[in-house]
Amino acid sequence: MADNINNNPSSGGNTGLAFIVGAVVVVLAVIAYFVFVRGGAPETKKVEVDVKLPEVSAPQVPGTGN
């Protein structure tokens, strides 16, 4: 009697991996499009911020005099 033995593993796990790799390739292609075709990152503007606050003194501790 010969048993019907299937030594071929199923390829269901490879399909999920192929889908993930394909999605990564598509995302990288979209990023490359925006970087190379549209000229890279937008120009940055020089912004100078000067914050001047009034000097605030701490309140006197009770019992020290003044």
PDB file of N, CA, C and O in Angstrom:
ATOM      1  N   MET A   1       0.821  -1.165   0.000  1.00  0.00           N
ATOM      2  CA  MET A   1       0.000   0.000   0.000  1.00  0.00           C
ATOM      3  C   MET A   1       0.880   1.248   0.000  1.00  0.00           C
ATOM      4  O   MET A   1       1.844   1.369   0.756  1.00  0.00           O
ATOM      5  N   ALA A   2       0.517   2.126  -0.844  1.00  0.00           N
ATOM      6  CA  ALA A   2       1.257   3.386  -0.924  1.00  0.00           C
ATOM      7  C   ALA A   2       0.377   4.503  -0.382  1.00  0.00           C
ATOM      8  O   ALA A   2      -0.770   4.681  -0.790  1.00  0.00           O
ATOM      9  N   ASP A   3       0.942   5.228   0.528  1.00  0.00           N
ATOM     10  CA  ASP A   3       0.218   6.379   1.078  1.00  0.00           C
ATOM     11  C   ASP A   3       0.428   7.575   0.167  1.00  0.00           C
ATOM     12  O   ASP A   3       1.488   7.740  -0.437  1.00  0.00           O
ATOM     13  N   ASN A   4      -0.595   8.398   0.082  1.00  0.00           N
ATOM     14  CA  ASN A   4      -0.490   9.604  -0.725  1.00  0.00           C
ATOM     15  C   ASN A   4       0.153  10.691   0.159  1.00  0.00           C
ATOM     16  O   ASN A   4      -0.515  11.278   1.011  1.00  0.00           O
ATOM     17  N   ILE A   5       1.443  10.950  -0.052  1.00  0.00           N
ATOM     18  CA  ILE A   5       2.189  11.901   0.756  1.00  0.00           C
ATOM     19  C   ILE A   5       2.500  13.117  -0.108  1.00  0.00           C
ATOM     20  O   ILE A   5       3.041  12.998  -1.207  1.00  0.00           O
ATOM     21  N   ASN A   6       2.150  14.277   0.407  1.00  0.00           N
ATOM     22  CA  ASN A   6       2.402  15.514  -0.318  1.00  0.00           C
ATOM     23  C   ASN A   6       3.562  16.216   0.376  1.00  0.00           C
ATOM     24  O   ASN A   6       3.393  16.762   1.466  1.00  0.00           O
ATOM     25  N   ASN A   7       4.728  16.206  -0.242  1.00  0.00           N
ATOM     26  CA  ASN A   7       5.914  16.832   0.333  1.00  0.00           C
ATOM     27  C   ASN A   7       6.068  18.290  -0.086  1.00  0.00           C
ATOM     28  O   ASN A   7       7.005  18.958   0.349  1.00  0.00           O
ATOM     29  N   ASN A   8       5.178  18.784  -0.910  1.00  0.00           N
ATOM     30  CA  ASN A   8       5.257  20.171  -1.356  1.00  0.00           C
ATOM     31  C   ASN A   8       4.535  21.060  -0.350  1.00  0.00           C
ATOM     32  O   ASN A   8       3.327  20.930  -0.154  1.00  0.00           O
ATOM     33  N   PRO A   9       5.274  21.959   0.285  1.00  0.00           N
ATOM     34  CA  PRO A   9       4.589  22.864   1.226  1.00  0.00           C
ATOM     35  C   PRO A   9       3.717  23.862   0.470  1.00  0.00           C
ATOM     36  O   PRO A   9       3.971  24.177  -0.692  1.00  0.00           O
ATOM     37  N   SER A  10       2.709  24.340   1.140  1.00  0.00           N
ATOM     38  CA  SER A  10       1.825  25.305   0.494  1.00  0.00           C
ATOM     39  C   SER A  10       2.562  26.618   0.306  1.00  0.00           C
ATOM     40  O   SER A  10       3.467  26.947   1.073  1.00  0.00           O
ATOM     41  N   SER A  11       2.178  27.358  -0.705  1.00  0.00           N
ATOM     42  CA  SER A  11       2.853  28.620  -1.000  1.00  0.00           C
ATOM     43  C   SER A  11       2.024  29.809  -0.534  1.00  0.00           C
ATOM     44  O   SER A  11       2.224  30.916  -1.033  1.00  0.00           O
ATOM     45  N   GLY A  12       1.118  29.622   0.389  1.00  0.00           N
ATOM     46  CA  GLY A  12       0.262  30.704   0.866  1.00  0.00           C
ATOM     47  C   GLY A  12       1.029  31.776   1.619  1.00  0.00           C
ATOM     48  O   GLY A  12       0.673  32.951   1.531  1.00  0.00           O
ATOM     49  N   GLY A  13       2.065  31.411   2.351  1.00  0.00           N
ATOM     50  CA  GLY A  13       2.853  32.380   3.092  1.00  0.00           C
ATOM     51  C   GLY A  13       3.669  33.269   2.180  1.00  0.00           C
ATOM     52  O   GLY A  13       3.926  34.426   2.513  1.00  0.00           O
ATOM     53  N   ASN A  14       4.078  32.756   1.042  1.00  0.00           N
ATOM     54  CA  ASN A  14       4.874  33.537   0.113  1.00  0.00           C
ATOM     55  C   ASN A  14       4.053  34.620  -0.572  1.00  0.00           C
ATOM     56  O   ASN A  14       4.596  35.649  -0.976  1.00  0.00           O
ATOM     57  N   THR A  15       2.762  34.399  -0.703  1.00  0.00           N
ATOM     58  CA  THR A  15       1.900  35.396  -1.336  1.00  0.00           C
ATOM     59  C   THR A  15       1.817  36.656  -0.475  1.00  0.00           C
ATOM     60  O   THR A  15       1.868  37.769  -0.998  1.00  0.00           O
ATOM     61  N   GLY A  16       1.691  36.488   0.814  1.00  0.00           N
ATOM     62  CA  GLY A  16       1.653  37.639   1.718  1.00  0.00           C
ATOM     63  C   GLY A  16       2.960  38.408   1.697  1.00  0.00           C
ATOM     64  O   GLY A  16       2.957  39.639   1.696  1.00  0.00           O
ATOM     65  N   LEU A  17       4.065  37.702   1.679  1.00  0.00           N
ATOM     66  CA  LEU A  17       5.371  38.349   1.623  1.00  0.00           C
ATOM     67  C   LEU A  17       5.540  39.101   0.308  1.00  0.00           C
ATOM     68  O   LEU A  17       6.083  40.206   0.297  1.00  0.00           O
ATOM     69  N   ALA A  18       5.092  38.529  -0.783  1.00  0.00           N
ATOM     70  CA  ALA A  18       5.187  39.206  -2.078  1.00  0.00           C
ATOM     71  C   ALA A  18       4.331  40.472  -2.097  1.00  0.00           C
ATOM     72  O   ALA A  18       4.728  41.475  -2.690  1.00  0.00           O
ATOM     73  N   PHE A  19       3.176  40.436  -1.461  1.00  0.00           N
ATOM     74  CA  PHE A  19       2.309  41.620  -1.376  1.00  0.00           C
ATOM     75  C   PHE A  19       2.987  42.728  -0.588  1.00  0.00           C
ATOM     76  O   PHE A  19       2.928  43.889  -0.991  1.00  0.00           O
ATOM     77  N   ILE A  20       3.633  42.397   0.531  1.00  0.00           N
ATOM     78  CA  ILE A  20       4.323  43.386   1.356  1.00  0.00           C
ATOM     79  C   ILE A  20       5.504  43.990   0.600  1.00  0.00           C
ATOM     80  O   ILE A  20       5.694  45.206   0.622  1.00  0.00           O
ATOM     81  N   VAL A  21       6.290  43.163  -0.061  1.00  0.00           N
ATOM     82  CA  VAL A  21       7.435  43.662  -0.827  1.00  0.00           C
ATOM     83  C   VAL A  21       6.946  44.547  -1.969  1.00  0.00           C
ATOM     84  O   VAL A  21       7.563  45.574  -2.252  1.00  0.00           O
ATOM     85  N   GLY A  22       5.878  44.181  -2.616  1.00  0.00           N
ATOM     86  CA  GLY A  22       5.319  45.000  -3.685  1.00  0.00           C
ATOM     87  C   GLY A  22       4.848  46.344  -3.184  1.00  0.00           C
ATOM     88  O   GLY A  22       5.043  47.358  -3.854  1.00  0.00           O
ATOM     89  N   ALA A  23       4.229  46.372  -2.013  1.00  0.00           N
ATOM     90  CA  ALA A  23       3.765  47.637  -1.432  1.00  0.00           C
ATOM     91  C   ALA A  23       4.949  48.537  -1.088  1.00  0.00           C
ATOM     92  O   ALA A  23       4.880  49.749  -1.288  1.00  0.00           O
ATOM     93  N   VAL A  24       6.029  47.959  -0.574  1.00  0.00           N
ATOM     94  CA  VAL A  24       7.227  48.745  -0.259  1.00  0.00           C
ATOM     95  C   VAL A  24       7.826  49.337  -1.523  1.00  0.00           C
ATOM     96  O   VAL A  24       8.257  50.490  -1.521  1.00  0.00           O
ATOM     97  N   VAL A  25       7.859  48.573  -2.594  1.00  0.00           N
ATOM     98  CA  VAL A  25       8.394  49.063  -3.866  1.00  0.00           C
ATOM     99  C   VAL A  25       7.547  50.224  -4.390  1.00  0.00           C
ATOM    100  O   VAL A  25       8.090  51.211  -4.887  1.00  0.00           O
ATOM    101  N   VAL A  26       6.244  50.115  -4.285  1.00  0.00           N
ATOM    102  CA  VAL A  26       5.365  51.188  -4.761  1.00  0.00           C
ATOM    103  C   VAL A  26       5.567  52.456  -3.922  1.00  0.00           C
ATOM    104  O   VAL A  26       5.624  53.554  -4.476  1.00  0.00           O
ATOM    105  N   VAL A  27       5.673  52.320  -2.617  1.00  0.00           N
ATOM    106  CA  VAL A  27       5.883  53.480  -1.750  1.00  0.00           C
ATOM    107  C   VAL A  27       7.211  54.152  -2.081  1.00  0.00           C
ATOM    108  O   VAL A  27       7.277  55.379  -2.160  1.00  0.00           O
ATOM    109  N   LEU A  28       8.262  53.372  -2.274  1.00  0.00           N
ATOM    110  CA  LEU A  28       9.556  53.949  -2.632  1.00  0.00           C
ATOM    111  C   LEU A  28       9.511  54.631  -3.993  1.00  0.00           C
ATOM    112  O   LEU A  28      10.178  55.647  -4.189  1.00  0.00           O
ATOM    113  N   ALA A  29       8.745  54.099  -4.930  1.00  0.00           N
ATOM    114  CA  ALA A  29       8.615  54.729  -6.243  1.00  0.00           C
ATOM    115  C   ALA A  29       7.904  56.075  -6.128  1.00  0.00           C
ATOM    116  O   ALA A  29       8.290  57.034  -6.797  1.00  0.00           O
ATOM    117  N   VAL A  30       6.886  56.157  -5.302  1.00  0.00           N
ATOM    118  CA  VAL A  30       6.168  57.426  -5.113  1.00  0.00           C
ATOM    119  C   VAL A  30       7.082  58.457  -4.457  1.00  0.00           C
ATOM    120  O   VAL A  30       7.090  59.620  -4.861  1.00  0.00           O
ATOM    121  N   ILE A  31       7.841  58.051  -3.464  1.00  0.00           N
ATOM    122  CA  ILE A  31       8.782  58.968  -2.809  1.00  0.00           C
ATOM    123  C   ILE A  31       9.838  59.442  -3.801  1.00  0.00           C
ATOM    124  O   ILE A  31      10.169  60.628  -3.832  1.00  0.00           O
ATOM    125  N   ALA A  32      10.370  58.533  -4.608  1.00  0.00           N
ATOM    126  CA  ALA A  32      11.373  58.916  -5.607  1.00  0.00           C
ATOM    127  C   ALA A  32      10.788  59.894  -6.618  1.00  0.00           C
ATOM    128  O   ALA A  32      11.488  60.803  -7.065  1.00  0.00           O
ATOM    129  N   TYR A  33       9.532  59.729  -6.985  1.00  0.00           N
ATOM    130  CA  TYR A  33       8.888  60.652  -7.915  1.00  0.00           C
ATOM    131  C   TYR A  33       8.866  62.067  -7.344  1.00  0.00           C
ATOM    132  O   TYR A  33       9.230  63.026  -8.025  1.00  0.00           O
ATOM    133  N   PHE A  34       8.435  62.188  -6.087  1.00  0.00           N
ATOM    134  CA  PHE A  34       8.346  63.515  -5.492  1.00  0.00           C
ATOM    135  C   PHE A  34       9.724  64.136  -5.282  1.00  0.00           C
ATOM    136  O   PHE A  34       9.872  65.354  -5.386  1.00  0.00           O
ATOM    137  N   VAL A  35      10.725  63.324  -4.990  1.00  0.00           N
ATOM    138  CA  VAL A  35      12.059  63.858  -4.744  1.00  0.00           C
ATOM    139  C   VAL A  35      12.721  64.294  -6.044  1.00  0.00           C
ATOM    140  O   VAL A  35      13.276  65.391  -6.113  1.00  0.00           O
ATOM    141  N   PHE A  36      12.673  63.463  -7.067  1.00  0.00           N
ATOM    142  CA  PHE A  36      13.426  63.740  -8.286  1.00  0.00           C
ATOM    143  C   PHE A  36      12.654  64.584  -9.296  1.00  0.00           C
ATOM    144  O   PHE A  36      13.240  65.479  -9.906  1.00  0.00           O
ATOM    145  N   VAL A  37      11.384  64.336  -9.490  1.00  0.00           N
ATOM    146  CA  VAL A  37      10.620  65.049 -10.515  1.00  0.00           C
ATOM    147  C   VAL A  37      10.223  66.440 -10.029  1.00  0.00           C
ATOM    148  O   VAL A  37      10.303  67.409 -10.784  1.00  0.00           O
ATOM    149  N   ARG A  38       9.803  66.539  -8.795  1.00  0.00           N
ATOM    150  CA  ARG A  38       9.317  67.823  -8.286  1.00  0.00           C
ATOM    151  C   ARG A  38      10.436  68.678  -7.703  1.00  0.00           C
ATOM    152  O   ARG A  38      10.160  69.760  -7.186  1.00  0.00           O
ATOM    153  N   GLY A  39      11.660  68.240  -7.768  1.00  0.00           N
ATOM    154  CA  GLY A  39      12.783  69.057  -7.345  1.00  0.00           C
ATOM    155  C   GLY A  39      13.170  68.911  -5.890  1.00  0.00           C
ATOM    156  O   GLY A  39      13.844  69.789  -5.352  1.00  0.00           O
ATOM    157  N   GLY A  40      12.778  67.862  -5.248  1.00  0.00           N
ATOM    158  CA  GLY A  40      13.186  67.636  -3.868  1.00  0.00           C
ATOM    159  C   GLY A  40      12.348  68.418  -2.876  1.00  0.00           C
ATOM    160  O   GLY A  40      11.198  68.772  -3.137  1.00  0.00           O
ATOM    161  N   ALA A  41      12.947  68.673  -1.749  1.00  0.00           N
ATOM    162  CA  ALA A  41      12.241  69.374  -0.677  1.00  0.00           C
ATOM    163  C   ALA A  41      12.056  70.838  -1.048  1.00  0.00           C
ATOM    164  O   ALA A  41      12.887  71.403  -1.759  1.00  0.00           O
ATOM    165  N   PRO A  42      10.992  71.452  -0.583  1.00  0.00           N
ATOM    166  CA  PRO A  42      10.779  72.873  -0.882  1.00  0.00           C
ATOM    167  C   PRO A  42      11.851  73.724  -0.210  1.00  0.00           C
ATOM    168  O   PRO A  42      12.455  73.325   0.786  1.00  0.00           O
ATOM    169  N   GLU A  43      12.070  74.903  -0.780  1.00  0.00           N
ATOM    170  CA  GLU A  43      13.067  75.804  -0.215  1.00  0.00           C
ATOM    171  C   GLU A  43      12.614  76.265   1.164  1.00  0.00           C
ATOM    172  O   GLU A  43      11.434  76.510   1.417  1.00  0.00           O
ATOM    173  N   THR A  44      13.595  76.369   2.035  1.00  0.00           N
ATOM    174  CA  THR A  44      13.264  76.831   3.381  1.00  0.00           C
ATOM    175  C   THR A  44      13.462  78.341   3.462  1.00  0.00           C
ATOM    176  O   THR A  44      14.366  78.894   2.834  1.00  0.00           O
ATOM    177  N   LYS A  45      12.629  78.984   4.221  1.00  0.00           N
ATOM    178  CA  LYS A  45      12.725  80.414   4.409  1.00  0.00           C
ATOM    179  C   LYS A  45      13.487  80.692   5.698  1.00  0.00           C
ATOM    180  O   LYS A  45      13.348  79.961   6.679  1.00  0.00           O
ATOM    181  N   LYS A  46      14.289  81.744   5.692  1.00  0.00           N
ATOM    182  CA  LYS A  46      15.011  82.116   6.890  1.00  0.00           C
ATOM    183  C   LYS A  46      14.078  82.940   7.766  1.00  0.00           C
ATOM    184  O   LYS A  46      13.606  84.005   7.368  1.00  0.00           O
ATOM    185  N   VAL A  47      13.827  82.436   8.945  1.00  0.00           N
ATOM    186  CA  VAL A  47      12.926  83.103   9.866  1.00  0.00           C
ATOM    187  C   VAL A  47      13.717  83.434  11.126  1.00  0.00           C
ATOM    188  O   VAL A  47      14.305  82.557  11.758  1.00  0.00           O
ATOM    189  N   GLU A  48      13.719  84.710  11.475  1.00  0.00           N
ATOM    190  CA  GLU A  48      14.392  85.127  12.693  1.00  0.00           C
ATOM    191  C   GLU A  48      13.336  85.512  13.723  1.00  0.00           C
ATOM    192  O   GLU A  48      12.448  86.319  13.443  1.00  0.00           O
ATOM    193  N   VAL A  49      13.436  84.942  14.892  1.00  0.00           N
ATOM    194  CA  VAL A  49      12.483  85.207  15.957  1.00  0.00           C
ATOM    195  C   VAL A  49      13.246  85.820  17.117  1.00  0.00           C
ATOM    196  O   VAL A  49      14.205  85.227  17.612  1.00  0.00           O
ATOM    197  N   ASP A  50      12.834  86.998  17.554  1.00  0.00           N
ATOM    198  CA  ASP A  50      13.457  87.672  18.682  1.00  0.00           C
ATOM    199  C   ASP A  50      12.386  87.889  19.744  1.00  0.00           C
ATOM    200  O   ASP A  50      11.452  88.666  19.550  1.00  0.00           O
ATOM    201  N   VAL A  51      12.532  87.207  20.847  1.00  0.00           N
ATOM    202  CA  VAL A  51      11.542  87.303  21.915  1.00  0.00           C
ATOM    203  C   VAL A  51      12.162  88.077  23.063  1.00  0.00           C
ATOM    204  O   VAL A  51      13.118  87.617  23.688  1.00  0.00           O
ATOM    205  N   LYS A  52      11.613  89.259  23.341  1.00  0.00           N
ATOM    206  CA  LYS A  52      12.096  90.077  24.449  1.00  0.00           C
ATOM    207  C   LYS A  52      10.967  90.172  25.472  1.00  0.00           C
ATOM    208  O   LYS A  52       9.892  90.708  25.202  1.00  0.00           O
ATOM    209  N   LEU A  53      11.249  89.637  26.644  1.00  0.00           N
ATOM    210  CA  LEU A  53      10.257  89.654  27.718  1.00  0.00           C
ATOM    211  C   LEU A  53      10.672  90.672  28.763  1.00  0.00           C
ATOM    212  O   LEU A  53      11.866  90.888  28.972  1.00  0.00           O
ATOM    213  N   PRO A  54       9.709  91.303  29.426  1.00  0.00           N
ATOM    214  CA  PRO A  54      10.072  92.247  30.489  1.00  0.00           C
ATOM    215  C   PRO A  54      10.681  91.495  31.663  1.00  0.00           C
ATOM    216  O   PRO A  54      10.328  90.351  31.949  1.00  0.00           O
ATOM    217  N   GLU A  55      11.607  92.172  32.333  1.00  0.00           N
ATOM    218  CA  GLU A  55      12.251  91.537  33.481  1.00  0.00           C
ATOM    219  C   GLU A  55      11.268  91.501  34.642  1.00  0.00           C
ATOM    220  O   GLU A  55      10.660  92.514  34.987  1.00  0.00           O
ATOM    221  N   VAL A  56      11.122  90.348  35.226  1.00  0.00           N
ATOM    222  CA  VAL A  56      10.189  90.157  36.330  1.00  0.00           C
ATOM    223  C   VAL A  56      11.000  89.739  37.542  1.00  0.00           C
ATOM    224  O   VAL A  56      11.758  88.771  37.490  1.00  0.00           O
ATOM    225  N   SER A  57      10.834  90.484  38.649  1.00  0.00           N
ATOM    226  CA  SER A  57      11.563  90.121  39.874  1.00  0.00           C
ATOM    227  C   SER A  57      10.693  89.192  40.711  1.00  0.00           C
ATOM    228  O   SER A  57       9.464  89.224  40.650  1.00  0.00           O
ATOM    229  N   ALA A  58      11.366  88.379  41.480  1.00  0.00           N
ATOM    230  CA  ALA A  58      10.659  87.440  42.347  1.00  0.00           C
ATOM    231  C   ALA A  58      10.054  88.192  43.529  1.00  0.00           C
ATOM    232  O   ALA A  58      10.606  89.213  43.940  1.00  0.00           O
ATOM    233  N   PRO A  59       8.954  87.730  44.081  1.00  0.00           N
ATOM    234  CA  PRO A  59       8.350  88.405  45.245  1.00  0.00           C
ATOM    235  C   PRO A  59       9.244  88.274  46.479  1.00  0.00           C
ATOM    236  O   PRO A  59      10.017  87.325  46.604  1.00  0.00           O
ATOM    237  N   GLN A  60       9.123  89.242  47.384  1.00  0.00           N
ATOM    238  CA  GLN A  60       9.920  89.235  48.604  1.00  0.00           C
ATOM    239  C   GLN A  60       9.462  88.087  49.530  1.00  0.00           C
ATOM    240  O   GLN A  60       8.276  87.769  49.620  1.00  0.00           O
ATOM    241  N   VAL A  61      10.429  87.494  50.198  1.00  0.00           N
ATOM    242  CA  VAL A  61      10.127  86.445  51.165  1.00  0.00           C
ATOM    243  C   VAL A  61       9.652  87.128  52.452  1.00  0.00           C
ATOM    244  O   VAL A  61      10.298  88.059  52.933  1.00  0.00           O
ATOM    245  N   PRO A  62       8.536  86.673  53.004  1.00  0.00           N
ATOM    246  CA  PRO A  62       8.015  87.322  54.224  1.00  0.00           C
ATOM    247  C   PRO A  62       9.018  87.234  55.379  1.00  0.00           C
ATOM    248  O   PRO A  62       9.642  86.197  55.600  1.00  0.00           O
ATOM    249  N   GLY A  63       9.157  88.348  56.110  1.00  0.00           N
ATOM    250  CA  GLY A  63      10.005  88.372  57.290  1.00  0.00           C
ATOM    251  C   GLY A  63      11.442  88.713  57.002  1.00  0.00           C
ATOM    252  O   GLY A  63      12.272  88.607  57.905  1.00  0.00           O
ATOM    253  N   THR A  64      11.792  89.124  55.777  1.00  0.00           N
ATOM    254  CA  THR A  64      13.190  89.451  55.484  1.00  0.00           C
ATOM    255  C   THR A  64      13.447  90.943  55.551  1.00  0.00           C
ATOM    256  O   THR A  64      14.595  91.361  55.402  1.00  0.00           O
ATOM    257  N   GLY A  65      12.458  91.741  55.761  1.00  0.00           N
ATOM    258  CA  GLY A  65      12.685  93.170  55.875  1.00  0.00           C
ATOM    259  C   GLY A  65      12.021  93.936  54.754  1.00  0.00           C
ATOM    260  O   GLY A  65      10.798  94.074  54.765  1.00  0.00           O
ATOM    261  N   ASN A  66      12.722  94.414  53.843  1.00  0.00           N
ATOM    262  CA  ASN A  66      12.265  95.305  52.780  1.00  0.00           C
ATOM    263  C   ASN A  66      10.905  94.931  52.345  1.00  0.00           C
ATOM    264  O   ASN A  66      10.345  95.568  51.453  1.00  0.00           O
TER     265      ASN A  66
END
